[in-house]
């Protein structure tokens, strides 16, 4: 198998849920956001239809965590309800940075394009020594009684809808277990 830097980063990237308190630098933030803008997309105009919201304010992060947990408590899914009821659980895993990806409601394939942008950001973060984790749980906050207020507070443009989120920060533990995986469950027609 080929051994190059891109493949190494792809294999090494893991969902990190334990972070140092130190905030990432402005340069690191801009590097990973730029990677998000360079994601493949349907029209080559992703930057016109996607919005990145970066939250590094502890009070706002706490508000998102608490609002998301309130909605989770009402879930019919037992595992989600358990997280919502756990006073120790923080859906942001105490990360110093949350990035929310929103899309214009005028866009034709937001799920695919926003997923590609999210993956690019996570791979870029790994490549420069940061950790990240793709999360759905924080988006529950937008379904809370504070949802519309939160959209406004976070300056998410009118006509845009949050679809993915991720946490980014310095990994608290540097040793990451990379499991060996096999390429299987594929069909090749020649």
C-alpha angles and dihedrals in degrees: 000000000000115000114208137139096260093052091045091054092047092051094042099049112105134169105268119206101170121069142177115245093240114109119236116252125259089244092053090048093052092047093056095042090051088053088055092054090052092059116125113261143171101264108017089246101096093137089064095055106033131072127197117205114194117198119192098149110111094212092054092044089053091048091052091047094049094044092049091049091051090057092044090057088062094050123119088217106094096210091053092046090051091055091048092052095046107100090199096052117103111187089206092052089228091291114165094222133046121185119196119196115208130181135210110256086226091066120108103215109018098155094059097041096044091047090053091049091049092050091048090053092049093048092047090050091053092047092058096044101266128124127227144175130203108228137186097178097079090057087068086077089073089062093054125096086266094052099109091040089051092051089054095043091051091048093236102168120251108263093032124109127201111239109161137019137188138185121226132190148117111304114249089209121040097194107087122180110230109197121215110248130192127221102237142134092059134129122210120191116196 
